[in-house]
Amino acid sequence: MEYELLGWPPDGPTLRLDHERFSYAGKFVMTNTGKAVARAPDGRIVAAVAFNEDRTDADTLWLRYVTVDRELRGEGIGPRLCRLVRDRAVERGYDRLRIAVNNPYAYEALYRTGFAYTGETTGIAELILEYPGPNSDPDADADWDERERYQAGLEEFRERDLSDEEEAFLESREGSGPPETGCE
């Protein structure tokens, strides 16, 4: 698998992704976001991330959309691609990265990339995760250890109407600490 950062906002490239294989496919035709992709050995795109600077904080980069080919989900491609964007953003001088996730699988994947739940949600009930994680901030809520922070986010999802697979996924993580970071 080859991972590549294609461009930074506001001059990001456009990508035309197959809407039957990729969630959020239409969001990747916008030119005001940066993009990164993962390519299979044959050169076809199998994952993509779109990102842009926060409108009110030039030191913060938001990962806006992460998508992986439906047939390849769960293989660690998304976290590896997010890690590439994370590392390049830090090299570029961003102090913090944020992402809002809407499902427990994305939550887990971003935790494997070093993001952590902030305790915040968006207006559309997405959980906000941040890198470096809030526990790395000396001013962070010291009453929340890493396990409690991780479980608090999972609890947000447990209160929702979920598929049987999502419920089983959450049940398998009950009481556990956050997953290890790295390239599993």
C-alpha positions as CSV (number, residue, x, y, z in Angstrom):
1,M,0.0,0.0,0.0
2,E,1.3,3.5,-0.9
3,Y,0.3,6.5,1.2
4,E,0.5,9.9,-0.3
5,L,-0.4,13.5,0.7
6,L,-1.6,15.1,-2.5
7,G,-2.0,18.8,-1.4
8,W,-2.8,21.2,1.3
9,P,-5.8,23.6,1.7
10,P,-6.9,25.8,0.2
11,D,-5.4,24.5,-3.1
12,G,-6.2,20.8,-2.6
13,P,-6.8,18.6,-5.6
14,T,-10.1,17.1,-6.5
15,L,-10.8,13.4,-6.3
16,R,-13.6,11.5,-8.0
17,L,-14.4,8.5,-5.9
18,D,-17.0,5.9,-6.6
19,H,-20.0,6.6,-4.4
20,E,-20.8,2.8,-4.2
21,R,-17.4,2.0,-2.8
22,F,-16.6,5.1,-0.7
23,S,-18.7,7.0,1.9
24,Y,-18.6,10.8,1.5
25,A,-17.4,10.4,-2.1
26,G,-19.0,13.7,-3.1
27,K,-17.0,15.6,-0.5
28,F,-13.7,14.9,-2.2
29,V,-14.5,17.0,-5.3
30,M,-14.1,20.2,-3.3
31,T,-10.9,22.1,-4.0
32,N,-10.6,24.0,-0.7
33,T,-9.5,21.0,1.3
34,G,-6.2,19.2,1.3
35,K,-6.2,15.5,0.4
36,A,-4.3,12.4,1.1
37,V,-4.8,8.9,-0.3
38,A,-3.8,5.3,0.0
39,R,-3.2,3.4,-3.2
40,A,-3.2,-0.3,-3.9
41,P,-0.2,-1.7,-5.7
42,D,-2.1,-1.4,-9.0
43,G,-2.4,2.4,-8.4
44,R,-6.2,2.6,-7.6
45,I,-7.2,4.7,-4.6
46,V,-8.5,2.6,-1.7
47,A,-8.8,5.3,0.9
48,A,-8.8,9.1,1.2
49,V,-8.8,11.9,3.8
50,A,-9.9,15.5,3.3
51,F,-8.7,18.2,5.7
52,N,-8.6,21.9,6.2
53,E,-7.5,24.6,8.7
54,D,-9.8,25.6,11.5
55,R,-11.6,28.9,10.5
56,T,-10.8,30.5,13.9
57,D,-7.5,28.9,14.9
58,A,-4.7,28.8,12.3
59,D,-2.8,26.3,14.5
60,T,-5.5,23.6,14.3
61,L,-6.1,21.3,11.3
62,W,-9.4,19.4,11.0
63,L,-9.6,16.0,9.3
64,R,-13.0,16.5,7.7
65,Y,-13.7,13.2,5.8
66,V,-12.0,9.8,6.0
67,T,-13.2,7.1,3.7
68,V,-11.9,3.6,3.0
69,D,-13.1,1.3,0.2
70,R,-16.0,-0.7,1.6
71,E,-14.3,-4.0,0.8
72,L,-11.1,-3.0,2.7
73,R,-12.5,-1.6,5.9
74,G,-11.1,-2.9,9.1
75,E,-7.6,-3.6,7.6
76,G,-5.9,-0.6,9.3
77,I,-5.7,1.5,6.1
78,G,-7.7,4.4,7.5
79,P,-5.6,4.8,10.6
80,R,-2.3,4.6,8.6
81,L,-3.5,7.3,6.2
82,C,-4.6,9.5,9.1
83,R,-1.2,9.0,10.7
84,L,0.4,10.3,7.5
85,V,-1.7,13.4,7.6
86,R,-1.1,13.8,11.3
87,D,2.7,13.6,11.0
88,R,2.8,15.9,8.0
89,A,0.6,18.4,9.7
90,V,2.8,18.4,12.8
91,E,5.9,18.9,10.5
92,R,4.1,21.8,8.9
93,G,3.6,23.5,12.3
94,Y,0.0,22.7,13.3
95,D,-0.3,22.4,17.1
96,R,-3.4,20.3,17.1
97,L,-5.5,18.2,14.9
98,R,-9.2,17.5,15.4
99,I,-11.8,15.2,13.9
100,A,-15.5,14.6,14.5
101,V,-16.6,11.0,14.3
102,N,-20.1,9.6,13.9
103,N,-19.6,5.9,14.6
104,P,-17.7,3.6,17.0
105,Y,-15.5,2.1,14.3
106,A,-14.1,5.5,13.3
107,Y,-13.7,6.4,17.0
108,E,-11.6,3.3,17.5
109,A,-9.6,3.8,14.3
110,L,-8.7,7.4,15.3
111,Y,-7.7,6.3,18.8
112,R,-5.2,3.9,17.2
113,T,-3.8,7.0,15.5
114,G,-3.2,8.8,18.8
115,F,-6.3,10.9,18.9
116,A,-8.4,11.0,22.1
117,Y,-12.0,12.0,23.0
118,T,-12.3,15.6,24.1
119,G,-15.7,15.2,25.8
120,E,-17.2,17.5,23.2
121,T,-19.7,16.8,20.5
122,T,-20.8,18.7,17.4
123,G,-24.3,20.0,16.8
124,I,-25.0,16.9,14.8
125,A,-23.9,14.5,17.6
126,E,-20.4,13.7,16.3
127,L,-17.8,13.1,19.0
128,I,-14.7,15.4,18.7
129,L,-11.3,13.7,19.0
130,E,-8.0,15.6,19.2
131,Y,-4.3,15.0,18.6
132,P,-2.3,15.3,20.7
133,G,-4.9,13.8,23.1
134,P,-6.4,15.9,25.8
135,N,-4.5,14.0,28.5
136,S,-1.2,15.2,27.1
137,D,-2.3,18.8,27.9
138,P,-1.3,19.8,31.5
139,D,-4.4,21.9,31.7
140,A,-6.7,19.0,30.8
141,D,-9.3,17.6,33.1
142,A,-7.1,15.6,35.5
143,D,-10.2,13.8,36.8
144,W,-10.5,11.8,33.6
145,D,-7.8,9.1,33.1
146,E,-7.2,7.6,29.6
147,R,-9.5,4.6,30.2
148,E,-12.3,6.8,31.6
149,R,-12.0,9.2,28.6
150,Y,-12.1,6.4,26.1
151,Q,-15.1,4.7,27.8
152,A,-16.9,8.0,28.0
153,G,-16.8,8.3,24.2
154,L,-18.0,4.7,23.8
155,E,-20.8,5.4,26.2
156,E,-22.0,8.2,23.9
157,F,-22.4,5.6,21.1
158,R,-24.0,3.0,23.4
159,E,-26.9,5.5,24.0
160,R,-27.7,5.5,20.2
161,D,-29.7,3.3,17.9
162,L,-27.1,0.9,16.6
163,S,-26.8,-2.1,14.3
164,D,-26.2,-5.5,15.8
165,E,-22.6,-5.3,14.6
166,E,-22.0,-2.0,16.3
167,E,-23.6,-3.2,19.6
168,A,-21.3,-6.3,19.5
169,F,-18.3,-4.1,18.8
170,L,-19.1,-1.8,21.8
171,E,-19.8,-4.8,24.0
172,S,-16.4,-6.3,23.2
173,R,-14.7,-3.1,24.4
174,E,-16.7,-2.6,27.6
175,G,-14.4,-1.8,30.5
176,S,-11.2,-1.8,28.3
177,G,-8.7,1.0,27.9
178,P,-8.0,2.7,24.7
179,P,-6.4,0.6,21.9
180,E,-2.6,0.7,21.4
181,T,-1.4,3.3,18.9
182,G,0.6,2.2,16.0
183,C,0.2,0.6,12.6
184,E,-1.7,-2.6,13.4
